[in-house]
Amino acid sequence: MTQDPSPAPGWLAVTERGTVAGIRFLAWLATAFGRAPARAALRVAALYYALFYASARRASHDYLERIHGRATFAMVYGHILAFAEVALDRAFFVTGKLAYFRVTRTGHQYLEALAAGKRGAILLGAHLGSFEAMRMQGDRDGLRINFLGYYRNARRINAVLQKLNPNATARLIAIDPENFGFILRIKEHTDRGELIALLGDRVGRDGRAATVNFFGAKADFPTGPYMLAFLLRCPIYLTFALYRAPNHYEMFCEPFEEQTHLPREGRELALADYAQRFATRLEHYVRLAPDNWFNFHSFWRKP
Protein backbone atom coordinates (compact mmCIF):
# COMPACT_ATOMS: atom_id res chain seq x y z
CA MET A 1 0.00 0.00 0.00
CA THR A 2 1.23 3.48 -0.77
CA GLN A 3 -0.12 6.87 0.11
CA ASP A 4 -0.78 9.23 -2.78
CA PRO A 5 -1.87 12.80 -1.97
CA SER A 6 -3.09 13.54 -5.47
CA PRO A 7 -4.79 10.63 -7.23
CA ALA A 8 -6.97 11.40 -10.23
CA PRO A 9 -10.63 11.24 -9.14
CA GLY A 10 -11.90 10.24 -12.58
CA TRP A 11 -15.51 9.83 -11.48
CA LEU A 12 -15.75 13.57 -10.77
CA ALA A 13 -15.24 14.23 -14.46
CA VAL A 14 -18.19 12.02 -15.37
CA THR A 15 -21.23 14.22 -15.91
CA GLU A 16 -24.66 13.07 -14.86
CA ARG A 17 -26.23 11.09 -17.68
CA GLY A 18 -29.79 11.36 -18.86
CA THR A 19 -32.06 14.29 -19.48
CA VAL A 20 -34.41 15.64 -16.85
CA ALA A 21 -37.34 14.78 -19.14
CA GLY A 22 -36.20 11.17 -19.43
CA ILE A 23 -35.70 10.77 -15.70
CA ARG A 24 -39.07 12.36 -14.97
CA PHE A 25 -40.79 10.14 -17.53
CA LEU A 26 -39.45 6.97 -15.91
CA ALA A 27 -40.36 8.24 -12.44
CA TRP A 28 -43.88 9.09 -13.66
CA LEU A 29 -44.25 5.71 -15.38
CA ALA A 30 -43.14 3.93 -12.21
CA THR A 31 -45.42 5.82 -9.86
CA ALA A 32 -48.44 5.83 -12.20
CA PHE A 33 -48.38 2.25 -13.49
CA GLY A 34 -46.13 0.35 -11.13
CA ARG A 35 -42.76 -1.25 -11.23
CA ALA A 36 -43.21 -3.82 -14.01
CA PRO A 37 -43.92 -1.36 -16.90
CA ALA A 38 -41.08 0.90 -15.74
CA ARG A 39 -38.64 -2.02 -15.63
CA ALA A 40 -39.66 -2.95 -19.18
CA ALA A 41 -38.89 0.59 -20.36
CA LEU A 42 -35.54 0.43 -18.60
CA ARG A 43 -34.44 -2.43 -20.83
CA VAL A 44 -34.56 -0.10 -23.82
CA ALA A 45 -32.80 2.71 -21.95
CA ALA A 46 -30.06 0.36 -20.71
CA LEU A 47 -29.48 -0.94 -24.25
CA TYR A 48 -29.15 2.64 -25.50
CA TYR A 49 -26.50 3.42 -22.90
CA ALA A 50 -24.63 0.18 -23.55
CA LEU A 51 -24.52 0.96 -27.27
CA PHE A 52 -23.78 4.68 -27.28
CA TYR A 53 -21.87 5.54 -24.09
CA ALA A 54 -18.47 4.11 -24.86
CA SER A 55 -16.77 5.21 -21.63
CA ALA A 56 -19.35 3.42 -19.45
CA ARG A 57 -19.21 0.37 -21.73
CA ARG A 58 -15.41 0.20 -21.51
CA ALA A 59 -15.41 0.63 -17.72
CA SER A 60 -17.99 -2.12 -17.32
CA HIS A 61 -16.05 -4.41 -19.67
CA ASP A 62 -12.81 -3.84 -17.72
CA TYR A 63 -14.50 -4.55 -14.41
CA LEU A 64 -16.37 -7.67 -15.57
CA GLU A 65 -13.21 -9.07 -17.09
CA ARG A 66 -11.45 -8.70 -13.74
CA ILE A 67 -14.30 -10.45 -11.93
CA HIS A 68 -15.21 -13.22 -14.37
CA GLY A 69 -12.11 -13.51 -16.55
CA ARG A 70 -14.18 -12.56 -19.58
CA ALA A 71 -16.73 -9.93 -20.62
CA THR A 72 -19.31 -10.03 -23.41
CA PHE A 73 -21.67 -7.31 -24.59
CA ALA A 74 -24.56 -9.20 -22.99
CA MET A 75 -22.74 -9.11 -19.64
CA VAL A 76 -22.07 -5.38 -19.99
CA TYR A 77 -25.73 -4.79 -20.86
CA GLY A 78 -26.85 -6.78 -17.80
CA HIS A 79 -24.50 -4.75 -15.61
CA ILE A 80 -25.88 -1.44 -16.87
CA LEU A 81 -29.46 -2.74 -16.57
CA ALA A 82 -28.91 -3.69 -12.92
CA PHE A 83 -27.72 -0.14 -12.23
CA ALA A 84 -30.79 1.30 -13.98
CA GLU A 85 -33.16 -0.92 -11.99
CA VAL A 86 -31.58 0.04 -8.67
CA ALA A 87 -31.74 3.72 -9.65
CA LEU A 88 -35.42 3.36 -10.60
CA ASP A 89 -36.25 1.77 -7.26
CA ARG A 90 -35.23 4.99 -5.55
CA ALA A 91 -38.49 6.50 -6.81
CA PHE A 92 -40.43 3.80 -4.96
CA PHE A 93 -38.38 4.13 -1.79
CA VAL A 94 -38.79 7.90 -1.49
CA THR A 95 -42.54 7.69 -2.04
CA GLY A 96 -42.98 4.94 0.53
CA LYS A 97 -44.14 2.28 -1.92
CA LEU A 98 -42.38 -0.57 -0.20
CA ALA A 99 -44.82 -3.38 -0.88
CA TYR A 100 -43.01 -4.16 -4.13
CA PHE A 101 -39.88 -5.30 -2.30
CA ARG A 102 -38.63 -8.16 -0.18
CA VAL A 103 -35.88 -7.37 2.32
CA THR A 104 -33.61 -9.74 4.23
CA ARG A 105 -31.04 -8.60 6.80
CA THR A 106 -27.79 -9.90 8.24
CA GLY A 107 -26.15 -8.07 11.15
CA HIS A 108 -29.08 -5.80 11.91
CA GLN A 109 -28.46 -6.34 15.63
CA TYR A 110 -25.51 -3.95 15.42
CA LEU A 111 -27.75 -1.10 14.30
CA GLU A 112 -30.30 -1.98 16.96
CA ALA A 113 -27.58 -1.81 19.61
CA LEU A 114 -26.45 1.62 18.38
CA ALA A 115 -30.04 2.89 18.51
CA ALA A 116 -30.63 1.44 21.99
CA GLY A 117 -27.44 3.05 23.30
CA LYS A 118 -28.10 6.33 21.44
CA ARG A 119 -24.61 6.13 19.96
CA GLY A 120 -23.59 7.97 16.83
CA ALA A 121 -21.64 6.01 14.23
CA ILE A 122 -20.39 6.05 10.66
CA LEU A 123 -22.02 3.61 8.24
CA LEU A 124 -19.47 3.00 5.51
CA GLY A 125 -20.65 1.60 2.22
CA ALA A 126 -19.77 1.77 -1.46
CA HIS A 127 -21.33 2.21 -4.89
CA LEU A 128 -22.51 -1.35 -4.53
CA GLY A 129 -26.22 -2.06 -4.55
CA SER A 130 -28.50 0.57 -3.04
CA PHE A 131 -27.94 3.02 -0.21
CA GLU A 132 -31.50 4.27 -0.71
CA ALA A 133 -32.77 0.83 0.28
CA MET A 134 -30.81 1.07 3.50
CA ARG A 135 -32.33 4.46 4.25
CA MET A 136 -35.78 3.02 3.57
CA GLN A 137 -35.19 0.21 6.03
CA GLY A 138 -33.69 2.66 8.53
CA ASP A 139 -36.85 4.76 8.40
CA ARG A 140 -38.94 1.66 9.03
CA ASP A 141 -36.82 0.82 12.07
CA GLY A 142 -36.78 4.35 13.44
CA LEU A 143 -33.08 4.94 12.75
CA ARG A 144 -31.86 8.45 11.96
CA ILE A 145 -29.49 8.06 9.01
CA ASN A 146 -27.88 11.12 7.40
CA PHE A 147 -26.09 10.78 4.06
CA LEU A 148 -22.78 12.53 3.47
CA GLY A 149 -21.38 12.91 -0.04
CA TYR A 150 -20.77 14.91 -3.20
CA TYR A 151 -24.13 15.61 -4.83
CA ARG A 152 -23.29 17.91 -7.74
CA ASN A 153 -23.02 14.95 -10.13
CA ALA A 154 -26.54 13.79 -9.21
CA ARG A 155 -28.46 17.05 -9.23
CA ARG A 156 -30.98 15.95 -11.86
CA ILE A 157 -32.05 12.71 -10.25
CA ASN A 158 -32.12 14.37 -6.81
CA ALA A 159 -34.34 17.13 -8.19
CA VAL A 160 -36.79 14.53 -9.52
CA LEU A 161 -36.78 12.61 -6.24
CA GLN A 162 -37.39 15.81 -4.30
CA LYS A 163 -40.39 16.55 -6.49
CA LEU A 164 -41.78 13.09 -5.72
CA ASN A 165 -41.13 13.66 -2.02
CA PRO A 166 -40.06 17.12 -0.77
CA ASN A 167 -38.32 15.44 2.17
CA ALA A 168 -36.25 13.13 -0.04
CA THR A 169 -33.08 15.21 0.33
CA ALA A 170 -33.69 16.47 3.85
CA ARG A 171 -30.96 14.29 5.35
CA LEU A 172 -28.31 14.83 2.68
CA ILE A 173 -25.14 16.56 3.89
CA ALA A 174 -22.95 17.91 1.11
CA ILE A 175 -19.18 17.68 1.51
CA ASP A 176 -17.53 21.06 1.00
CA PRO A 177 -13.71 20.82 0.92
CA GLU A 178 -13.46 24.62 1.05
CA ASN A 179 -15.60 24.99 4.16
CA PHE A 180 -15.14 22.49 6.96
CA GLY A 181 -18.21 23.77 8.80
CA PHE A 182 -20.03 20.69 7.54
CA ILE A 183 -17.96 18.63 10.00
CA LEU A 184 -19.49 20.57 12.90
CA ARG A 185 -22.92 19.81 11.48
CA ILE A 186 -22.02 16.12 11.32
CA LYS A 187 -20.84 16.19 14.93
CA GLU A 188 -24.18 17.63 16.03
CA HIS A 189 -25.87 14.61 14.44
CA THR A 190 -23.56 12.03 15.99
CA ASP A 191 -23.79 13.71 19.40
CA ARG A 192 -27.54 13.13 19.21
CA GLY A 193 -26.95 9.45 18.52
CA GLU A 194 -27.66 9.66 14.79
CA LEU A 195 -25.87 7.76 12.03
CA ILE A 196 -23.72 9.19 9.22
CA ALA A 197 -23.71 7.14 6.03
CA LEU A 198 -21.03 7.67 3.39
CA LEU A 199 -19.35 5.76 0.59
CA GLY A 200 -15.73 4.68 0.77
CA ASP A 201 -14.85 3.75 -2.82
CA ARG A 202 -14.51 7.09 -4.64
CA VAL A 203 -11.85 9.72 -4.10
CA GLY A 204 -13.24 13.17 -3.37
CA ARG A 205 -12.24 16.61 -4.54
CA ASP A 206 -9.62 16.90 -1.81
CA GLY A 207 -7.71 14.06 -3.46
CA ARG A 208 -6.84 12.37 -0.15
CA ALA A 209 -6.43 8.71 -0.91
CA ALA A 210 -4.37 5.58 -0.51
CA THR A 211 -3.40 3.23 -3.29
CA VAL A 212 -4.45 -0.29 -2.31
CA ASN A 213 -4.83 -3.73 -3.85
CA PHE A 214 -8.30 -4.36 -5.20
CA PHE A 215 -9.11 -7.40 -7.31
CA GLY A 216 -5.45 -7.96 -8.10
CA ALA A 217 -4.62 -4.43 -9.26
CA LYS A 218 -3.87 -1.01 -7.79
CA ALA A 219 -6.77 1.36 -7.13
CA ASP A 220 -7.19 4.59 -5.19
CA PHE A 221 -9.53 4.56 -2.20
CA PRO A 222 -10.35 7.63 -0.08
CA THR A 223 -8.96 8.00 3.42
CA GLY A 224 -11.44 10.69 4.50
CA PRO A 225 -13.91 8.30 6.20
CA TYR A 226 -11.27 7.15 8.68
CA MET A 227 -10.09 10.68 9.42
CA LEU A 228 -13.72 11.67 10.01
CA ALA A 229 -14.26 8.76 12.40
CA PHE A 230 -11.09 9.77 14.24
CA LEU A 231 -12.30 13.38 14.60
CA LEU A 232 -15.80 12.35 15.70
CA ARG A 233 -14.57 9.58 18.03
CA CYS A 234 -17.25 7.24 16.77
CA PRO A 235 -17.22 3.64 15.49
CA ILE A 236 -17.40 2.53 11.86
CA TYR A 237 -19.75 -0.17 10.58
CA LEU A 238 -19.80 -1.54 7.05
CA THR A 239 -23.25 -1.54 5.43
CA PHE A 240 -24.36 -2.83 2.03
CA ALA A 241 -27.76 -3.47 0.42
CA LEU A 242 -27.36 -5.88 -2.49
CA TYR A 243 -30.00 -6.03 -5.21
CA ARG A 244 -31.30 -9.40 -6.35
CA ALA A 245 -33.62 -9.15 -9.33
CA PRO A 246 -36.47 -8.77 -9.57
CA ASN A 247 -37.37 -7.24 -6.17
CA HIS A 248 -35.13 -8.52 -3.35
CA TYR A 249 -32.71 -6.37 -1.33
CA GLU A 250 -30.26 -8.25 0.87
CA MET A 251 -28.82 -6.02 3.61
CA PHE A 252 -25.61 -6.53 5.53
CA CYS A 253 -24.05 -4.76 8.49
CA GLU A 254 -20.79 -5.67 10.23
CA PRO A 255 -18.39 -3.93 12.65
CA PHE A 256 -15.31 -2.42 11.04
CA GLU A 257 -13.56 -0.30 13.70
CA GLU A 258 -14.74 0.57 17.20
CA GLN A 259 -12.21 3.37 17.70
CA THR A 260 -10.04 4.71 14.90
CA HIS A 261 -6.37 5.13 15.86
CA LEU A 262 -4.29 7.59 13.85
CA PRO A 263 -0.93 8.19 15.56
CA ARG A 264 1.02 11.33 14.74
CA GLU A 265 3.94 9.23 13.59
CA GLY A 266 2.83 6.97 10.78
CA ARG A 267 -0.62 8.49 10.33
CA GLU A 268 -0.57 8.11 6.57
CA LEU A 269 0.34 4.43 6.89
CA ALA A 270 -2.50 3.92 9.36
CA LEU A 271 -4.97 5.57 6.95
CA ALA A 272 -3.70 3.38 4.12
CA ASP A 273 -4.16 0.30 6.29
CA TYR A 274 -7.80 1.21 6.96
CA ALA A 275 -8.35 1.78 3.23
CA GLN A 276 -6.87 -1.62 2.42
CA ARG A 277 -9.00 -3.34 5.05
CA PHE A 278 -12.09 -1.73 3.57
CA ALA A 279 -11.09 -2.71 0.01
CA THR A 280 -10.61 -6.31 1.12
CA ARG A 281 -14.06 -6.51 2.70
CA LEU A 282 -15.58 -4.74 -0.30
CA GLU A 283 -14.12 -7.43 -2.56
CA HIS A 284 -16.02 -10.01 -0.54
CA TYR A 285 -19.36 -8.26 -0.97
CA VAL A 286 -18.77 -7.46 -4.64
CA ARG A 287 -18.26 -11.17 -5.30
CA LEU A 288 -21.65 -11.85 -3.70
CA ALA A 289 -23.37 -9.69 -6.35
CA PRO A 290 -20.96 -8.73 -9.16
CA ASP A 291 -23.60 -6.90 -11.21
CA ASN A 292 -24.19 -4.52 -8.26
CA TRP A 293 -20.86 -2.69 -8.64
CA PHE A 294 -21.78 0.73 -10.05
CA ASN A 295 -18.54 2.57 -10.85
CA PHE A 296 -18.76 3.26 -14.58
CA HIS A 297 -15.45 5.08 -14.96
CA SER A 298 -11.78 4.16 -15.17
CA PHE A 299 -11.31 2.82 -11.65
CA TRP A 300 -7.97 1.02 -11.57
CA ARG A 301 -4.59 2.62 -12.02
CA LYS A 302 -2.99 1.99 -15.40
CA PRO A 303 0.27 0.00 -15.20
N, C-alpha and C positions, 0 to 999 in steps of 0.2 A: 504493500500500500504506500502511496506517496501523496503528499499534500500539494495541491496546486491552487494558488490563490486566484487564478484567472482562467478557468476553463470556459469553453465556448458554450453558453446556454442556447443551443440551437433551437429549442422549442419556442423560445421567446420571439424568434423571427417568423414563426409560423402564424399567419393571420387566421382569424376565425373563419371557417368555411361555411358556406351556405348563406342564402339571402334571408333577410327578415321575413319576406313573404313566404318563402319555402318553409321556414321553421314554424311560422304561425299557422300555415296550412296543415302541417302534420299535427301540431298541437290541437287545432280545431277538429281535425278528423278523429283524433284519438278521444277527445272529450265528448264529441257529439255522437260517434258511432261505436266507440269501444276500441279495445286493443287489437282485435283480429284484423279489421280493415286497415288500421294504421300500420301494422306489421307487414301486411301485404304491400302497401305502398313503399315501405322502406326497402323492400327487395329491389325495386327499380332504382331508388336513390342510391343504394349501396353499390349497385352495378355501375351506375354513372360515375361515382367517385373512383371505383376500382379501375375503370377504363381511362378516365381523363385527368386524374390527379396523380401524376407520375411520382412525385416526391413521397406521397403517402403509400403508393403501391410499392416503391422500392424499399421504404422503411419496413413495411410489413413483410416483404419477401426476405429481407435480411434477418429479421427477427425469427420468422418461422423456420428458416433454414438452420438457425442456431439451435432452435428447440427440437425440431423433428429430423434434421439432417437433410431435408429437402423442402421445396416450396413450389406449389403449382398456383396457377391463377385462381383455381377453385378455392384453394386454401386461403389465399389473400382475400378473395371476395367474402368468404365466411368470416374472416377476421374483422373486416370492415363492417359487415352486417351485424356482428355481435356488438360492436361499438354503437352502431346506430340504434339497435334495440334497447340497449342500456340507457342511451341518451333519451330516447322516446319515453321510457318508463319514468323519467323524472317528472313528466307532465302529470302522470297519475299519482306519484308520491306527493307532489306539492298540493294537489287538489283533494287529497285524502281518499282517493279511490283505491283502497288497498285490498278489496275483495278479489282482485284479479291474481293476487300473488300468494305463493306459499313460501314461508320463511322457516329455516331451521338454524339453530344456534349452537355453537361450541364455545365454551369459555365465558358465557354470559355472567357467570357468578362473579367474575372480577369487576364488571361494571356495577353489579348490584352491591358489592362490598364498598365501592367508591361512593355510591349514592348514599348508602346507609351511614357511612362515616363522614359524609359531607366533605370529601376530599377532592380537591382539584387535581387534574391530571392531563397529560398530553396523550391523545389518541393518534398514533402515527400509522398512516396507511400509504397507499401508492395509487398510481393511475391503473389500478387493477380492479375490475368489477365496478361496483357502484358505491360511492360515498353517500349519495342521496338515499339509498336504501337503508344505510345505517342511521341516518338522521330520522328517517321515517320510523324505524324501530325504536330509536331513542325517544321520540315523541310519545310513542305508545307506552313506553315504560316509565315515562316521567323524568327522563334524563335531560339535562340542559347541555346541549352540545353546540359549541360555537365553531365556525369553520374559518380557518386562517389560510389565506393564499393570495395569489396574483389573479385578479379578475378582469384585467383589461382585455385579455384574449378571449373572453367568453361573455362580452357585453351583450351580444345579440340574444343568445339563448337565455341569459339571465333576465333580460328585459321581457322576453316572452313569458318566462316563468313568473315574473313579478306581476304581469298582467293577469295570469291565471289565478294567482294568489298574492295579494299585496304584501303578505308577510313572508314570502318565499326567500327573500334576501335579508331578512331582519337580523339573522345571526351570522352574517358574513363579515369577517374582519379583514380588510385589505392590508397587505404588507406594504409599507412605505419605507424603502431604504434611506430616504432623505429626511425622514421624520420619525424618530424612534418613540414618539408618543404612543404609538399603537401598542408598544410593549406594556406601558402602564395600564392601558385599557384591558389587555389580556390578563394582567395580574389581578385587576379588580374581579374579573370573572373567576379565576382560579381561587382567589381568597373566599369567594362565596360558595366554593365547592362545585363549580361548573367545570365542564370538560372542553378542551381545546383540541379540535381535530385539524390535522394538516397532513400533507403528502410529502414523503421523503425520497422521491425518485426523480425530481427535476431541480436543476440548479437555478437559483433565483438571480435577480438583477445584480445582487451584490457580488456574485461570482464565487462565494465561499464554498469550497467543495473539496472532497478527497477523491483521488483516483483509486478505485477498488476493483477486485475481480468479480465479474458478474457473467455467468454462463460462459466461462472460459476465455473472456476477453476483458480489456480494461474499459471502464466506464466511470463517468464522474457522477458522484452522488453528493447532495448538499450536506453540510455539517451544521446548518442553522438550527434544526430541530433539537440537537443535543446541547447547543449553547443556550437555547431558550429554556430547556428543562433545567439546566444548571442555574440560570438566573432566577427562575421561578421556584426552584427547590421543590419540584413536583415530579412524580413518577411518570414513566413512559409505558404505554401499552400498545401493542400492535393490533390493528383492527383491519379486517378485510371483509367485503361482502361480494362473494363470487356469484356470477350469473349463470344459471343452468337453464337453457331454453327448454320449454317456452316461457315459464313463469316462476321459476324457483330461484330464490336468493339464499345462499348458504353463507352464514355469518360466522366469523371467527374473531376471538379476542384472546390474547396471551400476554403475560408480563414480559417486558423487555428490559427495563432498568428501574429499580426502585429509587435510587438516588444517583444522579449523574456526577461523576468525579472528573474534574478537569484541572489537574495540577498546573501551577505556573510553569514549571519546567516540564516540557514534553506535552504541552496542551494540544498542539497540532497532531501529534501522534495519537493522543487519546481520542480526539475527534475522528481521526481516520479509522481508528479501531471500532468506534461506534458505527460509523458508516459501513464498514465491512460486515459487521455483525448484522446490520439491517439488510444489506444486500444478500447475505446468505439466507436469511429467513424469507426474504422476498422470493428468491429462487424457488424455495419449497412451495410457496403458495402459487406462484406462476405455473409450476408444473401441474398443480391440481386442476387448473383451468387455463390452458395456454391461449385460448381465443379471447381471454379477458384482459390481456395486456394492451393498454391503449396509449402507447407512445408512438405516434406516427411521424417521427422525425429521426434524423441520424443520431442514434443514441450512443453507440460505442465509439471509442477513439479509433482513428485509422492507424494502422501500424506504420 
